[in-house]
Amino acid sequence: MRLSKAATILAIDELLEILAANPDGMTTSELSGTRRFHGERTLRNPQIIRLLRTTGKVQESTIGYGMRTASLWRLKHL
């Protein structure tokens, strides 16, 4: 799904709210299928990664080994 500027802002806000409620962090796949973006409007994993990286407010780390790796997202402590 292509995101308009307004939808991009809504998506970023919702992703940051979800991460704020989960201080231990969440994987990219766990962030897919949010309250506002589900069904046909579900954000794809590359979209979620791009949106979170552009904020500068999250910390990305890799978990797992070999082909079973995932990105774990946490809010940065300011």
C-alpha positions as a printed Julia matrix, in Angstrom:
78×3 Matrix{Float64}:
  0.0     0.0    0.0
  1.31    3.45  -0.89
  1.24    5.92   1.94
  0.21    9.53   1.56
  1.96   12.15   3.66
 -0.91   12.11   6.17
 -0.95    8.3    6.33
  2.84    8.28   6.82
  2.53   10.56   9.85
 -0.29    8.39  11.27
  1.76    5.22  10.71
  4.86    6.64  12.4
  2.82    7.9   15.36
  1.12    4.53  15.78
  4.38    2.58  15.54
  6.03    4.82  18.14
  2.99    4.45  20.45
  3.24    0.66  20.17
  6.96    0.73  20.96
  6.36    3.05  23.92
  3.89    0.51  25.33
  6.44   -2.31  24.87
  9.76   -1.18  26.38
 11.35   -4.62  25.85
 11.05   -4.04  22.1
  9.23   -5.67  19.24
 10.31   -7.29  16.0
  9.37   -5.86  12.63
  6.84   -8.65  12.01
  5.16   -8.0   15.37
  4.64   -4.38  14.32
  2.75   -5.43  11.19
 -1.05   -5.38  11.31
 -1.63   -2.4   13.61
 -4.97   -0.97  14.69
 -5.12    1.63  11.91
 -3.22   -0.33   9.27
 -4.59   -3.86   8.91
 -6.24   -6.01   6.26
 -5.62   -4.56   2.8
 -3.9    -1.56   4.4
 -1.33   -3.61   6.34
  2.13   -2.08   6.37
  4.77   -4.31   4.81
  7.98   -5.04   6.72
 10.17   -2.86   4.41
  7.75    0.04   4.97
  7.91   -0.39   8.73
 11.72   -0.47   8.65
 11.89    2.67   6.49
  9.38    4.55   8.65
 11.14    3.69  11.91
 14.62    4.47  10.59
 13.55    7.92   9.39
 12.31    8.94  12.86
 15.7     8.76  14.57
 13.83    7.89  17.78
 14.32    4.13  17.74
 17.18    1.72  18.27
 17.45   -1.23  15.9
 19.26   -4.4   16.87
 19.52   -7.8   15.23
 18.43  -10.92  17.07
 18.79  -14.56  16.07
 21.43  -16.39  14.05
 22.03  -17.22  10.42
 18.91  -17.18   8.29
 16.72  -16.81  11.38
 17.5   -13.19  12.17
 15.06  -10.38  12.88
 15.26   -6.7   13.7
 14.27   -5.75  17.22
 13.03   -2.18  17.69
 13.13   -0.17  20.92
 12.62    3.5   21.66
 15.85    5.36  22.39
 16.23    6.73  25.91
 16.63   10.46  25.62
